[in-house]
Amino acid sequence: MTSTEGPATREPSMLATGFAAFASVMMIMLGTIQALEGLSAIFNDEFFVPLSNYTFRLDVTGWGWIHLIIGVVIGWAGISLLRGAMWARTIGIILAVLSAIANFMWLPYYPVWGAIVIGLAVTTIWALARYEPGTLRNWDSQP
């Protein structure tokens, strides 16, 4: 006996839905922290200790703008992912990688904070890689 129905649709697992929500929240948190880091560098660049022999030398205010822009875009992509936008997953992974690289280069200025943001970026990449598209749209319909 053949079925006249279309291909079987698979219910998203609660684990996959949880990873998707976790990835979205991590992106929002990473973006917020990154933006605050950028704002602190822009408003008070004397807060950070200037380095004399650092390979990636850039004005602290310049670093602040880099962190602010990356943070705002990551937060925006996290909110979009939470609302079900498919493009936000790819953008989130790319921006989390850029965030980790930027904070690696920022480590001599503020090592503890940079290491925390790198950890958040790696966790975000992991959560987005585990994310199954379409699971957040069914968040309310889960049993």
C-alpha positions as CSV (number, residue, x, y, z in Angstrom):
1,M,0.0,0.0,0.0
2,T,1.4,3.4,-1.0
3,S,0.9,6.5,0.9
4,T,-0.5,9.5,-1.0
5,E,0.8,11.9,1.7
6,G,4.0,13.9,1.1
7,P,7.3,13.2,2.8
8,A,7.1,12.5,6.5
9,T,7.8,15.6,8.5
10,R,9.9,15.1,11.6
11,E,9.0,16.8,14.8
12,P,11.9,18.9,16.1
13,S,13.4,17.5,19.3
14,M,13.3,19.4,22.5
15,L,17.1,19.1,22.6
16,A,17.5,20.8,19.2
17,T,15.0,23.4,20.2
18,G,16.9,24.1,23.4
19,F,20.1,24.4,21.4
20,A,18.5,26.9,19.1
21,A,17.2,29.0,22.0
22,F,20.5,28.7,23.7
23,A,22.3,29.9,20.6
24,S,20.0,32.9,20.2
25,V,20.4,33.9,23.9
26,M,24.2,33.5,23.7
27,M,24.3,35.7,20.6
28,I,22.3,38.4,22.3
29,M,24.5,38.2,25.4
30,L,27.7,38.1,23.4
31,G,26.5,41.1,21.4
32,T,25.6,43.1,24.5
33,I,28.9,42.4,26.2
34,Q,30.8,43.2,23.0
35,A,29.0,46.5,22.6
36,L,29.5,47.5,26.2
37,E,33.2,46.7,25.8
38,G,33.3,48.9,22.7
39,L,31.4,51.7,24.4
40,S,33.8,51.7,27.4
41,A,36.8,52.0,25.0
42,I,35.1,54.8,23.1
43,F,34.0,56.9,26.1
44,N,37.0,56.4,28.3
45,D,40.0,55.2,26.3
46,E,42.4,56.0,29.1
47,F,40.8,53.2,31.2
48,F,42.8,50.7,29.2
49,V,46.5,50.5,29.6
50,P,48.4,51.5,26.4
51,L,50.9,49.0,25.2
52,S,54.3,49.9,23.7
53,N,55.3,46.7,21.8
54,Y,52.2,45.1,20.5
55,T,51.9,43.8,17.0
56,F,48.2,44.7,16.4
57,R,48.5,48.3,17.6
58,L,45.4,50.3,17.0
59,D,44.0,53.3,18.9
60,V,41.8,52.1,21.8
61,T,39.0,54.2,20.4
62,G,39.4,52.4,17.0
63,W,39.1,49.1,18.9
64,G,36.1,50.4,20.6
65,W,34.3,51.1,17.4
66,I,35.2,47.6,16.1
67,H,33.8,46.0,19.2
68,L,30.7,48.2,19.2
69,I,29.8,47.4,15.5
70,I,30.5,43.6,15.9
71,G,28.4,43.6,19.1
72,V,25.4,45.4,17.7
73,V,25.3,43.1,14.6
74,I,25.7,39.9,16.7
75,G,22.9,41.0,19.0
76,W,20.7,41.9,16.1
77,A,21.4,38.5,14.5
78,G,20.6,36.8,17.8
79,I,17.2,38.5,18.1
80,S,16.5,37.6,14.4
81,L,17.5,34.0,15.1
82,L,15.1,33.9,18.1
83,R,12.4,35.1,15.7
84,G,13.1,32.3,13.2
85,A,15.3,34.0,10.6
86,M,17.3,31.3,8.7
87,W,20.1,33.7,7.6
88,A,20.9,34.6,11.3
89,R,22.6,31.2,11.9
90,T,25.2,31.7,9.2
91,I,25.7,35.4,10.1
92,G,25.9,34.4,13.8
93,I,28.7,31.9,13.2
94,I,30.7,34.3,11.0
95,L,30.3,37.1,13.5
96,A,31.2,34.9,16.5
97,V,34.4,33.9,14.7
98,L,35.2,37.6,14.0
99,S,34.4,38.4,17.7
100,A,36.8,35.7,18.9
101,I,39.5,37.0,16.6
102,A,38.9,40.6,17.6
103,N,39.0,39.7,21.3
104,F,42.2,37.7,20.8
105,M,43.9,40.8,19.4
106,W,42.3,42.8,22.3
107,L,43.8,40.4,25.0
108,P,46.8,42.6,25.9
109,Y,44.5,45.6,26.6
110,Y,42.0,43.7,28.9
111,P,42.9,40.0,29.2
112,V,40.2,38.7,31.5
113,W,37.3,40.3,29.7
114,G,38.7,39.3,26.3
115,A,39.0,35.7,27.5
116,I,35.4,35.7,28.7
117,V,34.1,37.0,25.4
118,I,36.2,34.5,23.5
119,G,34.6,31.7,25.6
120,L,31.2,33.1,24.8
121,A,32.0,33.3,21.1
122,V,33.2,29.7,21.1
123,T,30.0,28.6,23.0
124,T,27.9,30.5,20.5
125,I,29.6,28.8,17.5
126,W,29.0,25.4,19.1
127,A,25.3,26.1,19.8
128,L,24.7,27.5,16.3
129,A,26.4,24.5,14.7
130,R,24.1,22.2,16.7
131,Y,21.0,24.3,15.8
132,E,18.4,22.6,13.5
133,P,16.7,25.2,11.3
134,G,13.0,25.7,11.9
135,T,12.9,24.6,15.5
136,L,12.4,27.9,17.1
137,R,9.2,28.6,15.2
138,N,7.6,25.7,16.9
139,W,8.8,26.7,20.4
140,D,5.3,27.2,21.7
141,S,3.9,24.0,20.2
142,Q,6.3,21.7,22.0
143,P,4.7,19.3,24.5
